[in-house]
Amino acid sequence: MKKQMGKLWDVAVVGGGPAGMMAAGRAAELGAKVILIEKNESLGVKLLITGGGRCNVTNGETNTRALLSKFKESDKFLFSPFSQWGVKETLHFFNSRNMLTKVEAEQRVFPVSNSAQSVWDVLVAYIEESGVKVLADSPVLGFKTDEKNITSVRLKGGQEVQAKSFILATGGTSRPETGSTGDGFKWLREIGHTVTEPSASLVPIAIKDGWVKQLAGVTLQDVKITLFQNDVRQSAKKGKILFTHFGVSGPTILNMSREIDELLKYGSVEISLDLFPTQDHGALGTALVEVFRSNTNKKFKNSLSPLISSTFSNVVVKLSGIDPDTPCHSITREERLTLVKLFKDLRMHVKGLLGVDKAVVTSGGVKLDEIDFKTMRSRLYSNLYLVGDILDIDRPSGGYSLQLCWTTGFVAGTSAAENPSER
């Protein structure tokens, strides 16, 4: 026998991540009686590790059309919700709650504290002040429905939670250790929604070359990153790259990962790094001549610090094939040209993508034309709202994913509170 929890809630939100907390807080703020159901023991587990724990809370692009162009073909669906709650509203929401923000490269917005905890604190205070009931450590097994409505959600403990409206905010399949295991996709299929199988969208890249591991933890700013297949240039971007124990990551790499994944279907892929994109071969050669002249009696292995860090210098020295103990005054022109080529075209051989479990974001999710984006309401069930990563929306790294959560969460929370089901 299923045990009813006794109370009929106005709104039940399933999933206590950023979209779920925003939706729950907004609905309760408007006077709805709201319960927020979370499978983990605490809310916002994934939120606390986003952006390396710093939390890229949004993107600073306040022109809605310019911002939505980054969402590619999904932009036509998103204009309505983003016109209701966009970047300006998000910044005001956090800033007015004493969380100051700053803008970094590529208009990425972070808390001044450099801590995701600041974002978490604001959201938790918001739902507490609004009177949201939190039901943590309560995995959901699925929905119960009649012909047109969701009637309740079934909990693992055998109980059912009944509500007039339901908001699904269970996320995708990235970082499953945080609870994002794709449960919502399964439930949506069970009740008739079309769900595209999720795949890794923003994901680090594994590299074959052993020297990359020696650079684990090293970050390079403003590097030109070019993809090659069969020695044919495919695309290039300029930005930051982070070396890891398995390969490379960082915002620019993440944003190129889908293209790399697609190219790998047709053969091997190489990543070329231009460490000095603002200098051509001639200018870099001249700079090297000056470095060697200034350090004429030093050994080659100790001479490159004016150009690159010591950790990177050790790798370059090995890759150059030049005897590390060669005095700088004995470096030949040919060896100098070899170094210049290495600095301008440092090649790495792609092994593959790390997979969905290490993805920052997954693509896939519920089919967009099955949702009314003015309200985030399901077109199949009049009292079901779908938000955040449950949606089949591709977006780049740079604050766009969390902004999607804030926007869709706010709109769904507003709609669910103002338009209760008439069942």
C-alpha positions in Angstrom: 0.0 0.0 0.0 1.2 3.5 -0.9 1.1 6.0 1.9 -0.2 9.4 1.1 1.8 12.2 2.9 -1.6 13.7 3.9 -1.1 17.2 2.4 -2.0 18.4 -1.0 0.8 20.9 -2.0 0.3 23.7 -4.5 3.6 22.9 -6.1 6.0 19.9 -5.8 9.5 20.5 -7.2 11.6 17.4 -7.9 15.3 18.1 -7.8 17.1 20.5 -5.5 19.7 21.9 -7.9 19.9 25.5 -9.2 16.8 25.3 -11.4 14.8 23.5 -8.7 15.7 25.9 -5.9 14.9 28.9 -8.1 11.6 27.4 -9.1 10.6 26.4 -5.6 11.7 29.8 -4.1 9.8 31.7 -6.8 6.6 29.7 -6.4 6.6 30.0 -2.6 7.4 33.8 -2.9 4.1 34.1 -4.8 2.2 32.5 -1.9 2.1 28.8 -3.1 2.6 26.0 -0.6 5.7 24.3 -2.0 7.6 21.1 -1.3 11.1 20.6 -2.7 12.1 16.9 -3.0 15.8 16.0 -3.3 17.4 12.6 -3.5 20.7 13.7 -1.8 21.0 14.5 1.9 21.6 18.2 1.0 20.6 20.6 -1.8 22.8 21.9 -4.6 25.5 19.2 -4.5 26.6 19.8 -8.1 26.3 23.6 -7.8 29.0 23.6 -5.2 31.6 22.1 -7.6 30.7 24.0 -10.7 33.5 26.1 -12.2 36.0 24.4 -10.1 34.1 25.4 -7.0 34.0 29.1 -8.1 30.6 28.9 -9.9 30.3 30.7 -13.2 26.9 32.1 -12.2 25.9 33.6 -15.5 27.3 35.3 -18.6 27.5 39.0 -18.6 25.9 39.5 -22.1 22.8 41.5 -21.3 21.5 41.7 -24.9 19.0 38.9 -25.0 19.3 38.2 -28.7 23.1 38.2 -28.6 23.0 35.9 -25.6 20.6 33.5 -27.2 22.6 33.2 -30.4 25.0 31.0 -28.3 22.2 28.5 -27.9 22.1 27.9 -31.7 18.9 26.4 -33.0 17.3 26.5 -29.5 17.2 30.3 -29.4 13.7 30.5 -31.0 12.3 28.6 -28.1 14.1 30.6 -25.4 13.2 34.2 -26.3 10.0 34.1 -24.3 11.4 32.8 -21.0 14.5 35.0 -21.3 12.4 38.1 -21.9 10.7 37.3 -18.6 14.0 36.7 -16.6 17.4 37.2 -18.2 20.9 38.1 -17.2 20.0 41.5 -15.7 17.4 40.0 -13.5 19.8 37.2 -12.4 22.5 39.8 -11.5 20.0 41.8 -9.5 18.7 38.7 -7.8 22.1 37.8 -6.4 23.5 41.3 -6.0 20.5 42.5 -4.0 21.0 39.6 -1.7 24.6 40.8 -0.9 26.4 38.5 -3.3 28.6 40.7 -5.3 29.8 39.6 -8.7 32.6 40.2 -11.1 33.1 39.8 -14.8 36.1 37.8 -16.2 37.2 36.7 -19.6 34.5 35.9 -22.2 32.0 37.8 -19.9 31.9 35.0 -17.4 30.3 36.2 -14.2 31.6 34.9 -10.8 30.9 35.7 -7.2 33.5 38.2 -5.9 34.2 35.6 -3.1 35.3 33.1 -5.8 33.2 30.5 -4.0 30.2 28.6 -5.2 29.2 28.5 -1.5 28.1 32.1 -1.9 25.6 31.2 -4.6 24.4 28.2 -2.6 23.9 30.4 0.5 21.7 32.9 -1.5 19.5 30.2 -2.9 19.0 28.3 0.4 18.2 31.6 2.2 15.7 32.4 -0.6 13.8 29.1 -0.3 13.9 29.3 3.5 12.5 32.9 3.6 9.8 31.9 1.1 8.7 29.0 3.3 9.6 26.1 1.0 9.4 22.7 2.7 12.5 20.6 1.9 12.3 16.9 1.7 15.9 15.7 1.4 17.3 12.2 1.2 14.1 11.2 -0.6 14.7 9.5 -4.0 11.7 9.7 -6.4 10.8 6.6 -8.3 8.4 8.2 -10.8 5.1 9.9 -11.5 1.5 8.7 -11.1 -0.8 10.2 -13.8 -4.4 10.3 -15.0 -5.2 11.2 -18.6 -4.1 14.8 -18.5 -2.3 15.4 -15.2 0.4 14.3 -12.9 -1.4 13.2 -9.7 1.6 12.4 -7.4 5.3 11.4 -7.3 6.2 8.1 -5.8 9.1 8.0 -3.3 11.5 5.2 -2.7 10.2 4.9 0.9 6.7 3.9 -0.3 5.1 7.3 0.2 3.5 9.5 -2.4 3.5 13.3 -2.6 0.4 14.9 -4.1 0.3 18.4 -5.5 -1.7 20.6 -7.9 1.4 21.2 -10.0 4.8 19.5 -10.4 8.1 21.0 -11.6 10.8 18.5 -12.8 14.3 19.8 -12.2 16.4 16.6 -12.0 19.1 17.7 -14.4 21.0 15.6 -17.1 23.5 12.9 -16.7 26.8 14.9 -16.2 28.6 14.2 -12.9 26.5 11.3 -11.8 28.3 11.2 -8.4 26.3 14.3 -7.6 23.0 12.6 -8.2 22.5 13.6 -11.9 21.8 10.1 -13.1 19.2 10.8 -15.7 16.2 9.7 -13.6 14.0 12.4 -15.0 14.5 11.2 -18.6 13.3 7.7 -17.6 10.2 9.1 -15.9 9.4 11.4 -18.9 9.6 8.5 -21.3 7.3 6.4 -19.1 4.6 9.0 -19.3 4.9 9.6 -23.1 7.4 12.4 -23.6 10.0 12.1 -26.3 13.6 12.2 -24.9 16.8 12.4 -26.9 19.4 10.1 -25.5 21.9 12.3 -23.6 25.5 12.5 -24.7 28.6 14.4 -23.5 28.5 18.0 -24.7 31.1 19.9 -22.7 33.7 17.4 -21.7 37.5 17.3 -21.2 39.8 15.7 -23.8 42.1 12.7 -23.2 45.5 13.0 -24.9 47.8 10.2 -26.0 51.1 12.1 -25.6 52.8 11.3 -22.3 54.4 14.7 -21.8 51.0 16.3 -21.2 50.7 14.6 -17.8 53.9 16.3 -16.7 52.0 19.6 -17.1 49.0 18.6 -14.9 47.7 21.7 -13.2 49.4 24.2 -15.6 47.1 26.8 -17.1 47.9 28.8 -20.2 46.0 32.0 -21.1 45.2 33.3 -24.6 46.5 30.3 -26.5 45.4 29.7 -30.1 43.9 26.1 -30.3 43.6 24.6 -33.7 42.0 21.3 -34.7 43.6 19.2 -37.4 42.4 16.0 -39.2 44.7 14.5 -41.8 46.8 17.6 -41.6 43.8 19.7 -42.7 42.8 22.6 -40.5 39.3 22.2 -39.2 38.7 25.1 -36.8 40.5 27.3 -34.3 39.7 29.2 -31.2 41.7 31.4 -28.8 41.4 31.1 -25.1 42.5 29.3 -21.9 43.7 25.7 -21.7 44.2 23.6 -18.6 46.5 20.6 -18.6 45.4 17.6 -16.5 46.6 14.1 -15.6 44.6 12.7 -18.5 44.9 15.4 -21.1 43.4 18.9 -21.5 40.4 20.9 -20.2 39.4 24.5 -19.7 36.7 26.6 -21.2 38.0 26.7 -24.8 38.6 23.0 -24.9 35.2 22.2 -23.4 33.6 24.4 -26.1 35.4 22.5 -28.8 34.7 19.0 -27.4 31.6 18.3 -29.5 33.4 19.2 -32.7 36.3 16.9 -31.6 33.8 14.1 -30.9 32.3 14.5 -34.3 35.7 14.6 -36.1 36.8 11.4 -34.3 34.1 9.5 -36.1 36.1 10.0 -39.3 39.6 9.5 -38.1 42.4 10.7 -35.8 42.4 14.3 -34.5 45.3 16.5 -33.5 45.2 19.6 -31.4 47.8 22.3 -32.2 48.7 24.9 -29.6 50.2 28.3 -30.7 51.7 29.5 -27.4 52.4 33.0 -28.9 49.5 33.8 -31.1 50.2 37.6 -31.2 53.7 37.0 -32.7 54.5 35.5 -36.1 57.4 33.2 -36.7 59.8 36.0 -37.5 59.1 38.1 -34.4 59.3 35.0 -32.1 62.6 34.0 -33.7 63.9 37.5 -33.0 62.8 37.2 -29.4 64.6 33.9 -29.0 67.8 35.4 -30.4 67.6 38.1 -27.7 66.9 35.6 -25.0 69.9 33.5 -26.0 72.1 36.6 -26.3 71.2 37.8 -22.8 71.9 34.3 -21.4 74.9 33.5 -23.6 76.8 31.4 -21.1 73.8 29.7 -19.6 72.8 26.2 -20.5 69.8 25.9 -22.9 67.7 24.1 -20.3 67.9 27.1 -18.0 67.3 29.9 -20.5 63.7 29.9 -21.5 62.2 31.4 -18.3 61.7 34.8 -19.9 59.3 33.2 -22.3 57.5 30.3 -20.5 57.2 28.9 -17.0 59.8 26.5 -15.7 57.4 23.5 -15.7 56.5 24.1 -19.4 60.2 24.9 -20.2 61.2 21.4 -19.1 58.7 19.8 -21.5 59.7 22.1 -24.4 63.4 21.3 -23.9 62.7 17.6 -24.1 60.5 17.9 -27.1 62.9 20.1 -29.0 65.6 17.4 -29.2 68.3 20.0 -28.4 70.9 18.9 -25.8 69.7 20.6 -22.6 73.3 21.3 -21.5 74.2 23.2 -24.8 75.4 26.7 -23.9 73.0 29.3 -25.4 75.8 30.8 -27.5 76.1 27.4 -29.3 72.4 27.1 -30.3 72.3 26.9 -34.1 69.9 28.7 -36.4 68.2 25.4 -37.3 67.7 24.6 -33.6 66.2 28.1 -33.1 63.8 27.5 -36.0 62.8 24.1 -34.4 62.0 25.9 -31.2 59.9 28.6 -33.0 57.9 25.8 -34.8 57.4 24.1 -31.5 56.1 27.3 -29.8 53.8 28.0 -32.8 52.6 24.5 -33.5 52.8 22.2 -30.4 50.9 19.1 -31.4 48.8 16.8 -29.2 47.2 13.6 -30.4 43.6 13.1 -29.2 42.8 9.8 -27.5 39.1 10.6 -27.0 36.6 12.4 -24.8 36.4 11.4 -21.2 32.7 10.5 -21.3 29.3 11.5 -19.9 30.4 10.9 -16.3 33.1 13.7 -16.5 31.0 16.0 -18.7 30.3 19.5 -17.4 27.1 19.5 -19.5 25.3 16.8 -21.4 23.3 17.3 -24.6 20.0 15.6 -25.0 16.8 15.7 -23.1 13.1 16.3 -23.6 12.0 17.4 -27.1 11.5 21.1 -27.1 8.3 21.3 -29.1 6.6 19.3 -26.3 7.0 22.3 -24.0 5.2 25.7 -23.9 8.2 27.9 -23.3 6.0 30.9 -22.2 5.3 28.9 -19.0 7.7 25.9 -19.2 4.6 23.8 -19.0 4.5 20.3 -20.7 2.1 20.2 -23.7 1.2 16.6 -22.6 0.4 17.2 -19.0 -1.2 20.5 -18.0 0.3 20.5 -14.5 3.9 19.5 -15.3 6.7 22.0 -15.8 10.2 21.1 -17.1 13.3 23.1 -16.4 17.1 23.2 -16.6 19.2 20.4 -17.9 16.2 18.2 -18.5 15.7 20.2 -21.7 17.4 19.2 -25.0 19.3 22.5 -25.3 23.0 22.7 -26.3 24.9 25.6 -24.9 28.6 26.5 -24.6 30.7 26.9 -21.5 30.6 30.4 -20.0 27.7 30.7 -17.6 25.0 29.8 -20.1 24.0 26.6 -18.4 23.3 28.2 -15.0 21.5 31.1 -16.7 19.2 28.5 -18.4 18.5 27.2 -14.9 17.7 30.6 -13.4 15.5 31.6 -16.3 13.5 28.4 -16.7 13.3 27.9 -13.0 11.9 31.4 -12.4 9.3 31.1 -15.3 8.2 27.6 -14.2 7.9 28.7 -10.5 5.9 31.8 -11.5 3.6 29.8 -13.8 3.0 26.9 -11.4 2.1 29.3 -8.6 -0.2 31.6 -10.6 -1.9 28.9 -12.7 -2.7 25.9 -10.4 -4.2 22.8 -12.1 -8.0 22.7 -12.2 -8.1 18.9 -11.8 
